[in-house]
Structure formats: C-alpha cells, structure tokens
C-alpha cells in the first residue's frame, strides 16, 4: 500500500481536528454562546442563586473567562461551607462584595483558611454578616480580634451573631477592629451570649453611626464609649447589667453628642435607670424604653423619676415611648411639663385616667377642665394588656368618652389610639354579641389585621 504524502497527512490531520471540533460543538452547544448572551444568562441566573458565578467558573475555560469578567456575579455570597466561600473569595478578584456566612454544623465550621481569605480581602467588603450556631471548635472566632486589624475602607455594615458559649479572649480597652479605620461603617449589630468578658471593646470605632447591642451582661463596653462619639442611633436588646458591683464601675456620665435615637428593648428596670441617668445626649429626639417584665407601680415611678433627673434633653424630644405602670398625677405632670415639643407619646400598660388628666383632658363623669401640657402633641397611644372583659369595656368607654368630649379637637390633629394587646385564642371567647364596642378598640390603620399583630405593629 502506497504511503500518504506529507501534504495528504496534513490535510487528513486538519480534517480530523475540524471534525472533532464540530462534534464537540454538537455535544456542548451551550459552550458556544456569544459572550454578551452568556453574560446576560448568567446575570439572570445569579438573581435566583448567588452561587451561579462560582458554578459557572467550573464549567470550562470559556465560561470561567466570562464569569470572572462579570462583576455582578461576585457582588455577594451567602454560604455555610468554608471551602465554597474561600474559593469564591479567591475568584471574585477586585469586585466589592457583600459576605454572609452561616455556620450550623460541626462539619461546616468556618475555618482558619477562610478567616485568612476574609482578612486578605477586607479592603473590598461592603457588608459582612456572620452567624455561628454550632458548638464545634471555634478557634477561628478567637482570631477575629487579632486578624481584623486591617483598614476596611469600603465596609458599611457589620453583623456578628454567636449562639454558643465561648471563652472570649481578654482584650485591651485600646484595641479596635479594622485598626480604627473604617470610614464608611455606619451600622453594626453585635449579638453574643451573656456573661462574656471584654467582647465589646474592639467593636467601638469613631466612624460608627448605628449600633445594636444584644444579649450581654458585660460592662467593659462602658469604658470605651468615648470611641463611639459619632453614634446617631443606639439600640440595646436583652441587655442585663446588675445593680451591684457592676454599676460601681460606671462613670457618672458619658457623652454621645450626636445621638438622635435611643431604644432600650426588653431590659430590666435597673439597666434602664442606669442607661437613662448615665448618658448625656444633647441631640436626642427619640426615646423608647421597653422593660423585660410587666412593670409594677414602683417600676413606673423609678422610670419617670430617672427621666426627670437624667441629663437627656427632654424639652426637645419628638417621640417618647415608655412602659410604665400607674403613677400619681403629680408625677405625670412633672414629666409632661418637660416635654413641650413632643409630638408622639406612647404609654404601654399605663393608667389611662391619670395620663388623660395630666394631659389636660377631663375625667369621665366630671366637668373639670385643664390646660394642654404638650402643645405640639399629634399622636397619643395608650395601651393596656389586661385580659379581663371589664377592662375591654372600660377601654371602649374611654375611647368613646374622648371623642364625645372632643379631646382630639382640643389636642389639635392628635390621633388618639387605645390599643388592646391579647392573644387571639384568649381574646375571642370575650367577644360576645352584646359587646359591639370591641370593634372600636382597633385603630383604623390596623383594622383587618389579627389582634396578635398589634404588638409588632407598635413595638
């Protein structure tokens, strides 16, 4: 058999290569999409699953090149696996991104390698949300206080939640996260187990505008409030500070000159009194105090007295929401007299007759008149939480009385709302055919909603 010439051999090889390329295209037609079309497909898929960019980078070289040059695929990642998040960080290159890490099991613990990858890319993180629920080896958590020392120039929001007991390292009061350099960081939420020590110290940096502290009994944070002088909004939830030796370490006062909003939720009475009397906030316009347990008379008196002797600018408050029990009319008048500019008052578990009389209204069944104490008042909300049927009828009678005596007209454009909080399964048996006044309890904006949503609508 005659051998093929060199030209024939070259032609045959070229034919085989072309034929193989054609067959490859037939087997994988999706690999030959134009770059702009493929980019649009990946971006649409990314809206449903943020992991599309990472998956596309494993398909082939062409897809990887397109995926890596599509910034939208790498602007956020939500993962519970350390390996996946680490690879994502390596391939996202220089794109600013939002990072959400959720750790629920021991096998998927966020490891040291991921922590190093996060620190190496800290300069381009815009939002970081870390939640840890497992009880495995949390060695990497300890490294956060030491590793997060680089400037976070683009970080705007940080949330750190730990649902497991952990022996936190002792840190110096001079320690700060990101080296104290995070010019865009405006919002931070820190939720850690109680009875920890020194954990808040690194989180206070001058650029912080909004801070939420939850579930802590640590008082070391009070020593570094001077680092948070730019705070605009401060929220404390489930914060427990005993009034024994801990309070002795508090300064007499500490100043937050730019603070506009202060909210205390589910806190003990002693903690509320301590915070109210310790903070000096000349720019404060919003104050909300929600005690952990239903207050007794003494709790209501303590809160009112703490407000009267505090350094807070009560005369410039626009909104005041406090949870108080019955107080004497003289005490109510002393407090209201310091609120000439308040526009919204909300009293939970309050004695209605006392506050209505203090505001200058007439008591039901009398012709007594009084002057208006809060001339700028526009919204008054009185809430009760007793489950007695007589209280329901009494509340309806107060609302009807207020309208009949033109209390709303006397207060200007005030919206007088009497709210009744109860679980539906306990409330429905009280609704009887001969009690049509029940319907008047619901404010107009809440009608059509189940009664159980009233609590969440107001608080």
C-alpha positions in Angstrom: 0.0 0.0 0.0 1.4 3.3 -1.0 2.2 5.6 1.8 0.5 9.1 2.1 2.4 12.1 1.1 3.2 14.8 3.6 0.5 17.1 2.2 -2.1 14.4 2.4 -1.2 13.6 6.0 -1.5 17.3 6.9 -4.9 17.6 5.2 -6.1 14.4 7.0 -5.0 15.7 10.4 -6.7 19.1 9.7 -9.9 17.3 8.7 -9.9 15.1 11.9 -9.3 18.2 14.1 -12.1 20.1 12.4 -14.4 17.1 12.6 -13.6 16.7 16.3 -14.3 20.4 16.9 -17.6 20.1 15.1 -18.6 17.0 17.2 -17.6 18.8 20.4 -19.8 21.8 19.4 -22.7 19.4 18.8 -22.2 17.8 22.2 -22.0 21.1 24.0 -23.9 23.8 22.0 -24.3 25.9 25.2 -20.5 26.4 25.3 -20.6 28.4 22.1 -23.0 31.1 23.2 -21.7 34.6 22.3 -20.1 36.3 25.2 -22.7 39.0 25.6 -25.6 36.5 25.5 -23.8 34.2 28.0 -23.2 37.1 30.3 -26.9 38.1 30.3 -27.9 34.4 31.0 -25.5 34.2 34.0 -26.7 37.5 35.4 -30.3 36.5 35.2 -29.5 33.2 36.9 -27.5 35.0 39.6 -30.6 36.8 40.7 -32.1 33.4 41.7 -28.9 31.8 43.1 -25.8 33.8 44.1 -23.7 30.7 43.6 -24.1 30.8 39.8 -20.9 32.6 39.3 -18.9 30.1 41.2 -20.6 27.2 39.4 -20.0 28.7 36.0 -16.3 29.1 36.7 -16.0 25.3 36.9 -17.7 24.5 33.6 -14.9 25.3 31.1 -12.3 27.8 30.4 -14.6 29.9 28.2 -17.3 30.1 30.8 -14.8 30.8 33.5 -13.4 33.7 31.5 -16.9 35.2 31.0 -17.9 34.6 34.6 -14.7 36.2 36.1 -15.2 39.3 34.0 -18.9 39.8 35.1 -18.7 41.9 38.3 -22.4 41.3 39.1 -21.8 37.6 39.7 -19.4 38.4 42.5 -21.0 41.2 44.5 -22.5 39.0 47.2 -22.1 35.5 48.6 -24.1 33.6 51.1 -22.6 30.3 52.2 -22.5 27.8 55.0 -19.4 26.0 53.7 -15.9 27.2 54.3 -14.4 25.7 51.2 -17.0 27.2 48.9 -16.7 30.7 50.5 -12.9 30.6 50.3 -12.9 29.7 46.6 -15.5 32.4 45.9 -13.3 35.0 47.6 -10.3 33.9 45.5 -12.1 34.2 42.2 -14.1 37.3 42.9 -10.9 39.3 42.4 -11.3 43.1 43.0 -15.1 43.3 43.0 -16.6 45.0 46.1 -18.9 42.4 47.7 -21.3 41.5 50.5 -20.5 38.4 52.6 -22.9 36.3 54.6 -21.6 33.2 56.4 -23.9 30.9 58.2 -22.5 28.0 60.3 -24.9 25.4 61.7 -23.0 22.2 61.9 -19.6 20.9 63.1 -18.6 19.6 59.7 -19.0 23.0 58.0 -17.2 25.1 60.6 -15.8 28.3 59.2 -12.1 27.6 59.4 -8.8 29.5 59.7 -8.2 29.4 55.9 -11.5 31.2 55.3 -10.7 33.8 58.0 -7.4 34.5 56.3 -9.1 34.9 53.0 -11.6 37.3 54.5 -8.8 39.3 56.1 -6.9 39.4 52.9 -10.0 40.8 51.1 -11.2 43.0 53.8 -10.4 46.2 51.9 -13.3 45.4 49.4 -16.0 44.1 51.7 -19.1 46.3 51.7 -21.3 44.3 54.1 -20.4 41.4 56.3 -22.9 39.2 58.2 -21.5 36.2 60.3 -23.8 33.9 62.2 -22.5 30.9 64.2 -24.8 28.3 65.8 -22.6 25.3 66.1 -20.7 24.1 69.1 -17.5 22.9 67.4 -14.0 24.2 67.8 -14.4 28.0 67.4 -10.7 28.7 67.3 -11.2 31.0 64.3 -13.6 33.2 66.3 -10.8 34.0 68.7 -8.6 35.1 65.8 -11.1 37.7 64.8 -9.9 40.1 67.5 -6.4 39.7 66.2 -6.9 39.3 62.5 -9.4 42.1 61.7 -6.8 44.8 62.2 -6.6 46.0 58.6 -8.5 49.0 57.4 -11.9 48.3 56.0 -12.2 51.2 53.6 -15.5 50.1 51.9 -17.3 48.4 54.9 -20.7 49.9 55.5 -22.5 47.3 57.7 -21.3 44.6 60.1 -23.4 42.0 61.9 -21.9 39.4 64.2 -24.1 36.8 65.9 -22.9 34.0 68.1 -25.4 31.5 69.6 -22.9 29.4 71.6 -21.0 29.9 74.9 -17.4 30.8 74.2 -14.4 31.8 76.4 -13.6 35.2 74.8 -10.0 36.4 74.9 -9.1 39.3 77.2 -8.5 42.3 75.0 -7.1 45.7 75.8 -9.5 48.6 76.1 -7.4 50.3 73.4 -8.0 47.5 70.9 -10.2 48.4 67.9 -11.3 46.4 64.9 -10.0 47.4 61.5 -7.3 49.4 63.2 -10.0 52.0 63.9 -10.1 52.8 60.2 -13.5 52.1 58.6 -14.7 55.5 57.3 -17.9 54.1 55.7 -19.0 51.8 58.5 -22.3 53.2 59.7 -24.3 50.2 61.0 -23.2 47.4 63.4 -25.1 44.7 65.2 -23.4 42.6 67.8 -25.4 39.7 69.4 -23.4 37.4 71.6 -24.1 35.2 74.6 -24.4 36.7 78.1 -21.7 36.6 80.7 -18.9 37.2 78.3 -16.0 39.5 79.2 -14.4 42.2 77.1 -16.1 41.4 73.8 -17.4 44.8 73.0 -14.0 46.6 73.3 -12.8 46.0 69.7 -16.1 46.9 68.1 -16.2 50.6 69.0 -14.7 52.8 66.3 -15.2 56.5 65.7 -16.9 56.1 62.3 -19.9 54.2 63.7 -23.3 55.8 63.2 -25.7 53.0 64.3 -25.1 50.3 66.9 -27.2 47.5 68.2 -26.0 45.5 71.2 -27.9 42.4 72.2 -27.7 39.7 74.9 -24.8 40.8 77.0 -24.0 41.4 80.7 -20.6 42.9 80.1 -19.8 46.3 81.4 -16.4 46.7 79.8 -18.1 48.5 76.9 -18.8 51.5 79.1 -15.1 52.2 79.3 -14.8 52.8 75.6 -17.9 54.9 74.8 -15.6 57.8 74.0 -14.7 55.9 70.8 -18.4 56.0 69.7 -18.9 59.7 69.9 -20.3 59.8 66.3 -23.2 57.5 67.1 -26.6 58.6 65.8 -28.7 55.5 66.7 -28.2 53.2 69.7 -30.3 50.2 70.4 -29.9 47.7 73.3 -31.8 44.5 73.4 -31.9 41.9 76.2 -29.0 43.8 77.9 -28.6 42.8 81.5 -26.5 44.8 83.9 -26.9 44.1 87.6 -27.0 47.0 90.0 -24.4 45.6 92.4 -20.7 45.8 91.8 -21.1 46.3 88.0 -22.8 49.7 88.4 -19.9 50.9 90.6 -17.6 50.7 87.6 -19.9 53.0 85.6 -18.8 56.6 85.0 -21.2 59.3 86.3 -22.0 60.3 82.8 -20.7 59.7 79.3 -21.4 61.9 76.3 -22.8 60.9 72.9 -23.1 64.4 71.4 -24.6 63.2 68.1 -27.0 60.6 69.4 -30.6 61.1 68.0 -32.3 57.8 68.8 -32.1 55.7 71.9 -34.0 52.4 72.2 -34.0 50.0 75.1 -35.9 46.8 74.5 -36.6 44.0 77.0 -34.2 45.4 79.6 -34.5 45.1 83.4 -35.6 48.2 85.4 -32.1 48.7 86.9 -30.5 48.6 83.4 -33.0 51.2 82.1 -32.4 53.5 85.0 -28.6 53.2 84.7 -28.6 54.0 81.0 -31.0 56.9 81.3 -29.1 58.6 84.0 -25.6 57.9 82.6 -26.0 59.1 79.0 -25.6 62.7 78.0 -27.1 63.2 74.5 -27.9 66.8 73.6 -29.2 65.9 70.2 -31.6 63.2 71.3 -35.1 63.4 69.7 -36.4 59.8 70.1 -36.5 57.7 73.3 -38.1 54.3 73.7 -38.0 52.2 76.9 -39.4 48.7 77.0 -38.9 46.7 80.2 -38.4 43.0 80.1 -41.2 42.2 82.6 -44.5 44.0 83.1 -43.7 46.8 85.4 -45.3 47.3 88.8 -46.1 50.7 90.3 -42.6 51.1 91.7 -41.0 50.4 88.3 -43.1 53.1 86.7 -42.2 55.5 89.4 -38.5 54.7 89.0 -38.6 55.2 85.2 -40.4 58.5 85.5 -38.1 59.8 88.2 -35.0 58.6 86.3 -36.2 60.6 83.3 -36.7 63.7 85.4 -33.2 63.7 86.9 -31.5 62.5 83.7 -29.1 64.5 81.5 -31.3 63.8 78.5 -32.8 66.9 76.7 -36.5 66.1 77.4 -37.6 69.5 76.1 -36.5 68.7 72.6 -37.8 65.1 72.4 -40.2 64.5 69.5 -41.1 60.9 70.3 -41.4 59.2 73.8 -42.4 55.6 74.3 -42.2 54.2 77.8 -43.6 51.2 79.5 -44.9 52.3 82.9 -47.4 51.2 85.5 -49.7 53.5 87.5 -48.1 56.8 88.6 -49.5 59.7 90.6 -50.9 62.6 88.6 -48.4 64.9 90.1 -45.5 62.7 88.8 -47.1 62.6 85.4 -47.5 66.4 85.3 -43.8 66.9 86.3 -42.7 64.7 83.4 -45.1 66.1 80.8 -44.1 69.6 81.8 -40.6 68.9 80.5 -41.9 67.7 77.1 -43.2 70.9 75.4 -42.1 69.8 71.9 -43.1 66.1 72.0 -45.2 65.1 69.0 -45.8 61.4 69.7 -46.5 59.8 73.1 -46.9 56.1 73.7 -47.6 54.6 77.1 -47.8 50.9 77.4 -49.5 49.3 80.5 -50.4 52.8 81.7 -53.2 54.2 83.8 -55.4 55.9 81.3 -57.3 58.3 83.6 -54.1 59.6 85.2 -52.4 60.4 81.9 -55.5 61.9 80.3 -56.0 64.2 83.3 -52.3 65.1 83.2 -52.5 66.0 79.5 -55.3 68.5 80.3 -58.4 66.4 79.4 -61.4 65.9 81.6 -62.0 62.9 83.7 -65.0 60.7 82.7 -68.1 61.8 84.6 -66.7 65.3 85.6 -66.7 68.8 84.1 -63.1 69.5 85.1 -61.0 71.3 82.5 -57.3 71.8 82.3 -54.7 73.4 80.1 -52.8 71.5 77.5 -49.4 70.5 78.8 -47.9 69.3 75.5 -49.0 71.8 72.8 -47.1 70.0 69.9 -48.7 66.6 70.6 -50.0 64.9 67.5 -50.3 61.2 68.4 -51.2 59.8 71.8 -51.3 56.0 72.2 -52.5 54.4 75.4 -52.0 50.6 75.6 -53.3 48.1 78.2 -52.6 44.4 78.4 -55.1 43.2 81.0 -57.2 40.3 79.8 -60.4 41.0 81.8 -63.6 41.6 79.9 -64.4 44.5 82.2 -61.2 46.2 81.1 -62.2 45.8 77.4 -65.5 47.5 78.0 -63.8 50.2 80.1 -61.3 50.9 77.4 -64.0 51.2 74.8 -65.8 53.6 77.1 -62.7 55.8 77.5 -62.3 56.0 73.7 -65.9 56.9 73.2 -65.7 59.5 76.0 -62.6 61.1 74.5 -64.4 61.6 71.2 -67.6 62.9 72.8 -65.7 65.5 74.8 -63.7 66.5 71.7 -60.3 65.6 73.2 -58.9 65.1 69.8 -60.0 68.6 68.7 -58.5 70.0 71.9 -55.2 68.4 71.1 -55.2 69.7 67.5 -54.6 67.0 64.9 -53.9 64.3 67.6 -54.6 60.7 66.8 -55.9 59.1 70.0 -55.4 55.4 69.9 -56.4 52.9 72.6 -54.8 49.6 71.9 -55.5 46.3 73.5 -52.9 43.5 73.3 -54.0 39.9 73.6 -53.5 36.5 72.0 -56.4 35.7 69.7 -57.1 32.4 71.4 -57.6 34.2 74.7 -59.4 37.2 73.3 -62.1 35.6 71.0 -64.0 34.0 73.9 -64.6 37.5 75.3 -66.2 38.8 72.1 -69.9 38.4 72.7 -72.9 39.5 70.6 -73.9 42.1 73.1 -70.5 43.8 73.1 -70.2 45.8 69.8 -67.8 48.3 71.5 -65.0 45.8 70.8 -64.6 46.9 67.3 -63.8 50.5 68.3 -60.6 49.3 70.0 -58.8 48.8 66.8 -57.2 51.8 65.2 -58.2 52.4 61.6 -54.7 51.6 60.2 -54.7 48.2 61.9 -58.3 47.1 61.0 -58.3 43.8 59.1 -55.2 42.5 60.9 -55.3 39.9 63.6 -55.0 41.2 67.1 -51.8 39.3 67.6 -50.1 41.7 65.1 -50.8 44.8 67.2 -47.8 44.2 69.4 -45.4 44.0 66.4 -47.1 47.0 64.7 -46.5 49.3 67.6 -43.3 47.8 69.1 
